[in-house]
Amino acid sequence: MRLIEKTMRTRIAVLMSVAAVLMCLCIVSACNDDDDDSAGTVSPAITSFTPTSGVVGTTVIITGTNFSTTASANTVTFNGIAATVTAATATQLTVTVPTGATTGKIVVTVNSVSATSASDFTVTTASTSAPTIASFTPTSGTESTTVTITGTNFSTTLANNTVAFNGTAATVTAATATQLTVTVPTGATTGKITVSVNTSSTTATSTDDFTVTTATTADCSSATTQIEKIVCLAEAFKATLTSSQIATLQISFTKEYAIRWSNLPCGVSCRNGLAFSTLTATQLAAAKAVIAAAAGTTTDEGYSEFSQINAADDVLGTKSGNSNSYSSGNYIIAFLGAPSTTGTWMLQFGGHHYAQNITYSGGQVIGASPSHQGIEPKSWTSNSTTYAPLKSEQAAMAAMLAGLTTTQLSSAKLSSTFSDVVLGPGSDGKFPSTKVGLAVSTLTTDQKALVLAAMKPWLQDVDDATGTSLLATYESELDQTYIAYSGNATLANHADYVRIDGPSVWIEFVCQNGVVYTEIHYHAIYRDHTRDYGNSFTF
């Protein structure tokens, strides 16, 4: 009996030891699982948001890191009240202050990991008092003139005030309850000034018109060639500047400076030259005269396209409430080398969604690229006029693809997906070594004409004579050119992409999700295998 009891005690002890070991193993395994999950999680972070206050319905831009590019995958709350995310990138969220929100922290949650703002967003109360305009000064001026509007019931938050000159949106640079400081926008015409405040449903309209005048500039009418006129206008522009401004405008023609352009809203921090916002009305008019002479004259191309894309940044600034990043005043002009009809120099102008690099030598254009264009929103209406500066580019590329047969489309389609252009800023000299897609040599005469027509809008951005000459060169190279696309041939959705790649020409066009607007927007690049920067540098 004692032997049986001893045996039973031994067996129980063994079983308890085994159970203890199994329990430890489970705990270790669970710990390891927890560690693995933690290691794979990337935490979002909030660095800033703008504006810092506003009423319910205000659009707020949250800047940070590790956000989801899918809007619905980001959860945003204002002091605990969920908001709607209308646009998302990895570093920026666009949200609307929700009904019921109160003053407090903003929290962004991605994949169950949350980030909290360092400061509070202040929710203000909507005013029942309508804005009024008592007066404005001056009563006339050119584009970029600073105007002070005096009245009542304005918002002290810049982004809450919307000002327009005869229907064209202006940038508000300072605000008190009784005074707004604004800049006459590009494209403004003579007419009434209106002020609306997002705390009121009423719009105030001035009694008198603001008269938009044209700044007087040298016409250089005695010039015998277009390049001579451009140089003359460049010297006339310099004559309006101070010595320190000239030192910023005119720099060395080097590779380092030549490649310093961008598609981002980063102003002069990523570009050369003078910002438009730093120029007087007379100086800006003189600068734009240079740009107009260097650009094409076709409607909605050339200078017209540049002016519209420049104005679109003010539309973005108003929509986003972030006029510091999005503003026509952030565009630049620069001379790399001294403007001359004999030497070599380059004209740079552009900003967010526009970059033009034109190289001159011996009184000739030796390079009209790289050239970048983008647009958001892709169309908008102001003062009963609808603007869509890249509509012809999209339509021409879509028509080229629509002219292909099903078999040809299959040959032209790429397996890769493109969310942006391949050879954008910072990708100089990185042309693919092998051409892909559909050889233009296999196309019919009518189909080849559509390929040439698809190139044309980009060649119309530079002065007319140069554009015509380049198009003739590219036409002579059609049989060595290839076309390719990815996504949908209609070019209407995110990641729809098309390219033309020849011995010389390289053009890309892509649709992207919007940053400020929920609709798609466009990016495009025009390069030349042998003429970028006038073939002045090795990459």
Sequence and secondary structure as in RCSB ss.txt:
>XXXX:A:sequence
MRLIEKTMRTRIAVLMSVAAVLMCLCIVSACNDDDDDSAGTVSPAITSFTPTSGVVGTTVIITGTNFSTTASANT
VTFNGIAATVTAATATQLTVTVPTGATTGKIVVTVNSVSATSASDFTVTTASTSAPTIASFTPTSGTESTTVTIT
GTNFSTTLANNTVAFNGTAATVTAATATQLTVTVPTGATTGKITVSVNTSSTTATSTDDFTVTTATTADCSSATT
QIEKIVCLAEAFKATLTSSQIATLQISFTKEYAIRWSNLPCGVSCRNGLAFSTLTATQLAAAKAVIAAAAGTTTD
EGYSEFSQINAADDVLGTKSGNSNSYSSGNYIIAFLGAPSTTGTWMLQFGGHHYAQNITYSGGQVIGASPSHQGI
EPKSWTSNSTTYAPLKSEQAAMAAMLAGLTTTQLSSAKLSSTFSDVVLGPGSDGKFPSTKVGLAVSTLTTDQKAL
VLAAMKPWLQDVDDATGTSLLATYESELDQTYIAYSGNATLANHADYVRIDGPSVWIEFVCQNGVVYTEIHYHAI
YRDHTRDYGNSFTF
>XXXX:A:secstr
 HHHHHHHHHHHHHHHHHHHHHHHHHHHHHHHHHHHHHHT    EEEEEESSEE TT EEEEEEES  SSGGGEE
EEETTEEEEEEEE SSEEEEE  TT  SEEEEEEETTEEEEEEEEEEE     S  EEEEEESSEE TT EEEEE
EES  SSGGGEEEEETTEEEEEEEE SSEEEEE  TT  SEEEEEEETT S EEEEEEEEEE        TT SS
HHHHHHHHHHHHHHTS HHHHHHHEE   HHHHT   SSS GGGSS SEEGGGS HHHHHHHHHHHHHHB  STT
SHHHHHHHHHHHHHHHHHHHT TTTS GGG EEEEES   SSSEEEEEEEETTEEEEEEEETTEEEE   EEEEE
SSS EEETTEEE TTHHHHHHHHHHHHTS HHHHHHHB SS  SS SS TT TT   SS  SEEGGGS HHHHHH
HHHHHHHHHTTB HHHHHHHHHHHHHTGGG EEEEES TT  STT EEEEE SSEEEEEEEEE SSSSSEEEEEE
EEETTTGGGG S  
